[in-house]
Amino acid sequence: MFQNILTALDNSDYSDYGMELAVTLGRTYKAKVTGCHVYAAKLHETRFMDMESGLPERYQSEDVLKKQRDIHDTLISKGLEVISDSYLDRFEKRCRVTGVDFARKSREGKNFVEIIKEADEGDYDLAVMGFLGLGEVESSVIGGVCERAIRKIRKDMLIVKKNVPIKGRIIVAVDGSPYSYWGLTVAIGFKKAFGCDIEAVSVFDPFFHQVAFKNIANVLSDAASQVFKFKEQEKLHEELIDDGMAKLYKGYLTMAERVAAGRGVEIKTRLLSGKPFDEILKVVRSEEPSLLVVGRFGMHHVPESDMGSHAENLLRLAPCNVYIGSRGMAPEIIETYTETVPPMDWTDEARARMEKVPPFARKMAEKAIQDYAREHGYDKVTEEVVSEATGRLLPTMIGKRKEDK
């Protein structure tokens, strides 16, 4: 699964935790591990020159200033190189003790910029970083270097928050995206290597539309409600879309089980409703897994995104180590695990009914109706089946709302 692993070093506690995990993965997968430290000699030189105007008068002559600059440049450049070598010496010693193939990289420049460059230039499968560095304070949530690096690095990343090995239990967030299924395959690899248990968790959010409709209702005039067909849209969500979302996400978990079974592994699954990052965070906080695996992007990825919002929130807030899957499982591979169900025939009248459904929700509504038709033995979707399906599903959704209240 891994051949080349990059680990960022700064001699902080979290950097050391990351180094240990990187070396462990290197030994387990017979991968090469590269330790990289970035030092900023030019930055110190610039800051020293900025402060020259504040020096005592006896240091203000150009000859004295030049001499001080030369001394400072030599001391800082050489000193930072020595410090960088010392960090890499510790890393090298750890690799030699464990028999891991390694490489040393020392780069000069802005820390996060050079880490991004190294990750991009090297043939790495995985980058490992501590989520905080030497600048940690009590109110720190995530380090600036880690946060800026992870936004730009498009390799898998393991963000280390705790000094714990990969063991016990792994939670994998599954949302139907190729990135989440790639994360699942990584977790399966860890299970085979370290004997971990895996639980795939999928979360759908039926409540957002309810909140949105209540919000819209407060501003729409009667005339605007007629144009928007507000009542029809609200009823559509109550009858079909909320129930269809549950089935859709349950299908994602079923596919996750098939992906795991295809690799000879059994996993647990859990379907939850609510805000995805919030529900997963509750699970992580209460059950304390050794690792949370999330996809960098979800189903609604656009090229302008650095990272999905749920992944970003979990990266910041999850109290455990977080693996960000950035590769994505190829769609054709996912397709091999998809159960092929032939589409049902629809009458023209039934199709006409579906034309009233907004385009963004039509596919989900059609799936809910087809599932209902199959469950009740129909071989074709007619207008009567659509009416029956919506009539049966509506009381179910009302019942759910009463229970919620």
C-alpha positions in Angstrom: 0.0 0.0 0.0 2.9 2.3 0.7 6.3 2.5 -1.0 7.5 6.0 -0.1 6.5 7.9 3.1 7.4 11.5 4.0 7.5 12.6 7.6 7.9 16.3 8.6 10.3 16.9 11.5 10.6 19.8 13.9 11.6 18.1 17.2 8.2 18.8 18.7 6.3 16.1 20.6 3.8 15.7 17.8 6.6 15.5 15.2 8.1 12.7 17.2 4.8 10.9 17.4 4.5 11.2 13.6 8.0 10.0 13.1 7.3 6.8 15.1 4.1 6.1 13.1 6.0 6.7 9.8 8.8 4.4 10.8 6.2 1.7 11.9 4.5 2.0 8.6 7.8 1.9 6.8 8.8 -1.3 8.6 5.4 -2.9 8.1 5.1 -2.2 4.4 8.8 -2.3 3.6 8.6 1.3 2.5 11.2 4.0 2.3 10.7 6.8 4.8 12.1 10.3 4.2 12.5 12.7 7.1 12.4 16.4 6.1 13.2 19.4 8.2 12.9 23.0 7.0 15.0 25.9 8.4 14.6 29.6 7.6 18.1 31.2 7.4 17.1 33.9 4.9 14.1 34.8 7.1 16.4 35.4 10.1 18.7 37.5 7.9 15.9 39.7 6.7 14.6 40.2 10.3 18.0 41.1 11.5 18.4 43.8 8.9 14.9 45.1 9.8 16.0 45.6 13.4 19.3 47.4 12.5 17.8 50.8 13.0 17.2 50.0 16.6 20.8 49.1 17.4 22.9 51.4 19.6 24.6 54.3 17.9 28.1 52.6 18.0 26.8 49.9 15.7 25.3 52.2 13.1 28.4 52.8 10.9 28.3 50.9 7.6 31.5 49.0 8.3 30.3 47.8 11.7 26.9 46.9 10.3 28.5 44.9 7.5 30.7 43.0 9.9 27.7 42.2 12.2 25.7 41.1 9.1 28.5 38.7 8.1 28.9 37.3 11.6 25.1 36.9 11.9 24.8 35.3 8.5 27.5 32.8 9.3 26.2 32.0 12.8 22.6 31.7 11.7 23.2 29.8 8.5 25.6 27.3 10.0 23.7 27.1 13.3 20.4 26.3 11.6 22.1 23.7 9.4 23.6 22.1 12.5 20.2 22.0 14.2 18.5 20.6 11.1 21.2 17.9 10.9 20.7 17.1 14.6 16.9 16.5 14.0 17.7 14.3 11.0 20.3 12.4 13.0 17.7 11.4 15.5 15.4 10.3 12.7 18.2 8.3 11.0 19.1 6.5 14.3 15.5 5.5 14.7 15.3 4.1 11.2 18.6 2.2 11.5 17.5 0.6 14.8 14.2 -0.6 13.2 15.8 -1.6 9.9 13.8 0.9 7.8 15.1 2.2 4.5 15.4 6.0 4.9 16.4 9.3 3.3 17.3 12.7 4.8 16.0 16.0 3.4 17.0 19.4 4.8 15.4 22.4 3.0 15.8 26.1 3.5 12.8 28.5 3.2 9.3 29.0 4.5 8.4 25.9 6.4 5.0 25.0 5.0 6.0 26.1 1.5 9.0 23.8 1.5 7.0 20.9 2.9 4.5 21.3 0.1 7.3 21.4 -2.5 8.9 18.3 -1.1 5.6 16.4 -1.0 4.9 17.5 -4.6 8.4 16.8 -6.0 8.9 13.4 -4.3 7.2 10.2 -5.3 5.4 9.9 -2.0 2.4 7.8 -1.2 1.8 9.3 2.2 2.9 12.4 4.2 2.9 12.3 8.0 2.7 15.5 10.1 2.1 16.4 13.7 -1.0 18.7 14.0 0.9 21.1 16.2 4.5 22.2 16.4 6.9 24.0 18.8 4.5 27.0 18.9 1.7 25.1 20.7 -0.2 27.1 23.3 -3.2 26.2 25.4 -5.8 27.5 22.9 -4.2 25.9 19.8 -6.5 24.0 17.6 -4.2 23.1 14.7 -0.8 24.4 13.8 -0.4 26.9 11.0 2.2 24.8 9.1 0.0 21.7 9.3 -3.2 23.5 8.2 -1.6 25.3 5.3 0.4 22.2 4.1 -2.6 19.9 4.2 -4.7 22.3 2.0 -2.1 22.1 -0.8 -0.7 18.6 -0.6 -2.7 16.2 -2.8 -1.2 13.1 -1.3 -2.7 10.9 1.4 -1.9 12.5 4.8 -1.7 11.1 8.3 -2.2 13.9 10.8 -0.9 12.9 14.3 -2.6 14.2 17.4 -1.8 11.4 19.9 1.1 9.1 20.7 -0.9 5.9 19.9 -0.1 3.1 17.5 -2.6 2.0 14.8 -4.5 -0.6 16.7 -7.9 -1.4 18.3 -10.6 0.4 16.3 -10.7 2.5 13.1 -13.7 4.7 12.2 -14.1 5.3 8.4 -16.4 8.0 7.2 -18.2 6.8 4.1 -20.3 9.2 2.0 -20.4 7.4 -1.4 -17.4 9.4 -2.8 -14.4 7.7 -4.4 -12.2 9.4 -1.7 -14.2 7.8 1.1 -13.9 4.3 -0.5 -10.2 4.8 -1.0 -10.0 5.7 2.7 -11.8 2.4 3.4 -9.3 0.4 1.4 -6.5 2.0 3.4 -8.3 1.1 6.7 -8.6 -2.5 5.3 -4.9 -2.6 4.7 -4.3 -1.4 8.3 -6.7 -4.1 9.6 -4.7 -6.8 7.8 -1.4 -5.4 9.0 -2.2 -4.4 12.6 -5.4 -6.5 13.4 -7.7 -3.5 13.8 -11.5 -3.5 13.8 -13.2 -1.3 11.2 -16.5 0.5 11.5 -17.8 2.4 8.5 -20.1 5.3 9.5 -22.3 7.1 7.0 -24.4 10.2 7.9 -27.2 11.7 6.0 -28.8 15.1 6.8 -32.6 15.2 6.4 -32.9 18.1 8.7 -31.2 20.8 6.7 -34.1 21.0 4.2 -36.6 21.2 7.0 -34.7 24.2 8.5 -34.3 25.7 5.0 -38.0 25.4 4.3 -39.0 27.0 7.6 -36.5 29.8 6.9 -37.9 30.4 3.4 -41.5 30.3 4.7 -40.8 33.4 6.8 -39.9 35.5 3.8 -42.0 34.3 0.9 -45.2 36.2 0.0 -48.3 34.2 -1.0 -47.7 35.1 -4.6 -44.1 34.0 -4.4 -45.1 30.8 -2.7 -47.3 30.0 -5.6 -44.5 30.5 -8.1 -42.1 28.5 -6.1 -44.8 25.9 -5.4 -43.6 26.0 -1.8 -46.1 23.6 -0.3 -45.5 21.0 -3.0 -41.7 21.2 -2.5 -42.0 20.8 1.2 -44.3 17.8 0.9 -41.9 16.3 -1.7 -39.1 16.3 0.9 -41.4 14.9 3.6 -42.7 12.1 1.4 -39.7 11.0 -0.7 -36.4 12.8 -0.3 -35.8 12.3 3.4 -36.6 8.6 3.2 -34.7 8.3 -0.1 -31.6 9.8 1.5 -31.6 7.2 4.2 -31.8 4.4 1.6 -29.1 6.1 -0.5 -26.6 6.3 2.4 -27.5 2.8 3.5 -26.5 1.8 0.0 -23.2 3.4 0.5 -22.6 1.3 3.5 -23.7 -1.8 1.7 -21.1 -1.1 -1.0 -18.5 -0.5 1.8 -19.3 -4.0 3.0 -18.9 -5.4 -0.5 -15.5 -3.6 -0.9 -14.3 -5.1 2.3 -15.7 -8.6 1.6 -13.9 -8.5 -1.8 -10.7 -8.1 0.1 -11.5 -10.9 2.6 -12.5 -8.6 5.5 -15.6 -8.1 7.5 -16.5 -4.7 8.8 -19.2 -3.1 11.0 -21.5 -0.4 9.6 -23.5 2.4 11.2 -26.1 4.7 9.6 -26.7 8.0 11.4 -28.8 11.1 10.6 -27.7 14.7 11.3 -24.9 17.0 10.3 -22.2 14.6 9.1 -19.1 16.0 10.8 -21.0 16.6 14.0 -22.4 13.0 14.2 -19.0 11.5 13.4 -17.3 13.7 15.9 -19.8 12.4 18.6 -18.9 8.8 17.7 -15.1 9.6 17.8 -15.4 11.4 21.2 -17.4 8.8 22.9 -15.7 5.7 21.5 -12.0 6.9 21.2 -10.8 5.0 18.1 -7.1 5.0 17.4 -7.7 6.4 13.9 -10.4 8.3 12.0 -10.2 7.9 8.2 -12.0 10.5 6.0 -11.9 11.4 2.3 -10.4 14.7 1.4 -13.4 15.5 -0.7 -17.1 14.4 -0.7 -19.7 13.9 -3.4 -20.0 17.6 -4.2 -16.3 18.2 -4.9 -15.5 21.2 -7.1 -12.0 22.0 -8.5 -11.8 25.2 -6.4 -11.9 23.3 -3.1 -8.8 22.6 -1.1 -10.7 20.2 1.1 -14.3 19.2 1.9 -15.9 21.1 4.7 -16.7 18.0 6.8 -13.1 16.7 6.4 -11.8 20.1 7.5 -14.0 20.2 10.6 -13.1 16.7 11.6 -9.4 17.5 11.0 -9.6 20.4 13.4 -11.9 18.9 16.1 -11.4 15.1 16.2 -9.4 14.2 19.3 -7.7 11.2 17.6 -5.2 10.8 14.7 -6.8 11.5 11.3 -6.0 9.9 8.0 -7.0 12.1 4.9 -7.5 9.9 1.8 -6.6 12.0 -1.3 -6.3 9.4 -4.1 -9.8 8.3 -4.7 -10.9 4.9 -5.8 -11.4 4.7 -9.5 -15.1 4.7 -10.5 -14.7 1.5 -12.5 -13.4 -0.3 -9.4 -16.3 0.9 -7.4 -18.6 -0.3 -10.2 -17.4 -3.9 -9.7 -18.9 -3.9 -6.2 -22.2 -2.4 -7.2 -25.2 -4.7 -7.3 -26.7 -4.5 -10.7 -30.4 -3.9 -10.5 -32.2 -3.4 -13.9 -34.1 -0.2 -14.1 -37.9 -0.5 -14.0 -40.2 0.6 -16.8 -42.1 3.9 -16.2 -45.4 4.9 -17.9 -45.5 8.3 -19.5 -48.0 9.5 -16.9 -45.7 8.5 -14.1 -42.7 10.2 -15.8 -44.9 13.3 -16.2 -45.5 13.3 -12.4 -41.8 13.3 -11.8 -41.2 16.3 -14.0 -42.7 18.4 -11.2 -39.7 17.3 -9.0 -36.7 19.7 -9.0 -33.9 18.3 -11.1 -31.5 18.1 -8.1 -33.9 15.8 -6.3 -35.4 13.9 -9.1 -33.0 11.0 -9.1 -33.3 10.4 -5.4 -37.2 10.6 -5.6 -37.2 8.1 -8.5 -35.0 5.7 -6.6 -37.4 5.9 -3.5 -40.4 5.2 -5.7 -38.7 2.3 -7.6 -37.6 0.8 -4.3 -41.2 1.0 -3.0 -42.5 -0.6 -6.3 -40.0 -3.5 -6.0 -40.8 -4.1 -2.3 -44.5 -4.4 -3.1 -44.2 -6.6 -6.2 -44.8 -4.1 -9.0 -43.0 -4.7 -12.3 -43.7 -1.2 -13.7 -44.0 2.3 -12.2 -47.4 3.7 -13.1 -49.1 7.0 -11.9 -51.1 4.9 -9.4 -47.8 3.4 -8.0 -46.4 6.9 -7.6 -49.5 8.0 -5.7 -49.5 4.9 -3.6 -45.8 5.3 -2.8 -46.1 8.9 -1.8 -49.2 8.1 0.3 -47.5 5.3 2.1 -44.2 7.2 2.7 -45.8 10.4 4.0 -47.2 8.8 7.2 -43.9 7.2 7.8 -42.2 10.6 7.7 -44.9 12.1 9.9 -44.3 9.4 12.4 -40.6 10.1 12.4 -41.2 13.7 13.1 -43.5 13.0 16.0 -40.8 10.7 17.5 -38.2 13.5 17.1 -40.4 15.9 18.9 
